[in-house]
């Protein structure tokens, strides 16, 4: 696997395209970035997505991929990709940053998987309407931390929810196979403890949560 950092070039030719490549507004920029990232990895019409990505700031991206990105259009300043071949042990402590479309299945019939529901909205809707504005920040933090703890239970790691920070939550409206989809996006950061190295590495490779095509799921790691 390869970890890469890319920055949109700021020369005159690229600056002229800035409103198209990195438009204002989170939703518009996520849609544009989705297409930009595919331009780096789509080497044929049958290619399936084998990469994750996230926007660090406007025009700056990290990618995590099975193949190094190829900037055939000359749009980016590309740092040399770094090979990612970690060796973790039980008990290793790692700092992490994760942007995730965190969902929970709701409204399922017996024997069928329910429809995915944004964990924050799922929590807020359980609060009386008159109290939702005051409880919103608490709902964001509690639901994000609980979701991450559940991911760890089946993902080879453990977290202390009291140590997890949830610096932001926002909603994207992006076009994806039809009408615009509404995606709740959480930023989560803190420290985790590896409990099963093999499972953990596979989960990091696969990404966490949904909406991976729109910049979610990539967990950045650093040893404590």
MONORRA-V253553 format. One line per field, one symbol per residue. ss: DSSP state (H for helix, E for strand, L for the rest). phi: phi as a letter, one per 20 degrees, with the letter a starting at -180 (. if undefined). burial: 1 if it has 9 or more other C-alpha atoms within 8 Angstrom, else 0. A space follows every 10 residues. Layout:
ss->???
phi->???
burial->???
//
This chain:
ss->LEEEEEEELL LHHHHLLHHH HLLLLHHHHH HHHHHHHHHH HLLLLLLLLL EEEEEEELLE EEEEELLLLL LLLLLEEELL LEELLLLLLL LLEEEEEEEE ELEEEELLLL LLLLEEEEHH HHHHLLLLHH HHHHHHHHHH HHHHHHHHHH HHHHHLEELL HHHLEEEEEE EEEEELLLLE EEEEEEEEEE EEEELLHHHH HHHHHHLLLE LHHHLLLLEE EEEL
phi->.cdcdccgfd ffffgfegfe ebffngffff fffgfffffe ceeafefefc bdbbefbgnc cdccbfcffc efemecedfg gdfdcfcdcg nfdcebcbdc eeccfcmeeg ncffffcgff fffffeeggf dfffegfffg ffffffffff fffddmbcce gfeeecfbbb ddcceblpff edcecddcbq cccfdbgfff ffffffndmd lffdndoeee cbff
burial->1111111110 0001100100 1110001111 1111011001 1100000000 0111100001 1111100000 1000010100 1000000011 0111111111 1110100100 0001001111 0111101000 0100110011 1011111110 1110111110 0001010010 1111100000 1011111111 1111111011 0011001111 1101111110 0000
//
